[in-house]
Amino acid sequence: PLIALLIADLAKFMFNFVLMGVAAYYFTYIAGDEGMLSTYILVTNIFCVIGAYLSKTLSIKFTTRTTTIGVMAIQAVLLIISFLMYDNVMVVIVLMSIAMFGYGITYACTPALYGDTIVYSEWKTGKNAAGWISGLQNVPLTRGIIISACLAMGNFSPDIDPAAASEELKRAISLGFMIIPAAALIIAVVALVFGFKLTKDKVDQYAQEIASRS
């Protein structure tokens, strides 16, 4: 379960880091308005905070695991739709804002999932590995390689006039802005569905057995 969660967590961060890193290129070379970037960042961050705030309510209603998997799947769908409509800037902003709402939810849910693996680990091994497992949430992720690869696919050059950006460049930027983050989320969903089998009932059972040992 911990390995599956690590894969999903890295994919989640890849979604956010790559998406935010490519946003400047999207608004410069596709939207043609660099000034919209600040508005986009403000709106998506507001949605993200709201999502984080509502995550507890959703986790109580659907369980943390189910909420995380379901929201990530919805995010991936939203990003794919955005790619199909990448030249419609307002639609992209709306869909990306909803996707970032989902990121706020999954970001807030992840520590609880790590908590489940801590309980499972202690139940299985008899040792409390809370510090080590919690520290794994800080594994670094390099986004530069992914962004550079997408720009190279579109033959990007800093000298290109944004107004004269080719369709090839626009699609390459959109690929990095939408499809790659969507692919990362799909990987996360698969990892959690097939690798993270810790349900709320199981974790409660493990916690009771750990308490009884003491």
Salt bridges, closest charged atoms under 4 A:
ASP9 OD1 - LYS12 NZ 2.93
ASP204 OD2 - LYS200 NZ 3.01
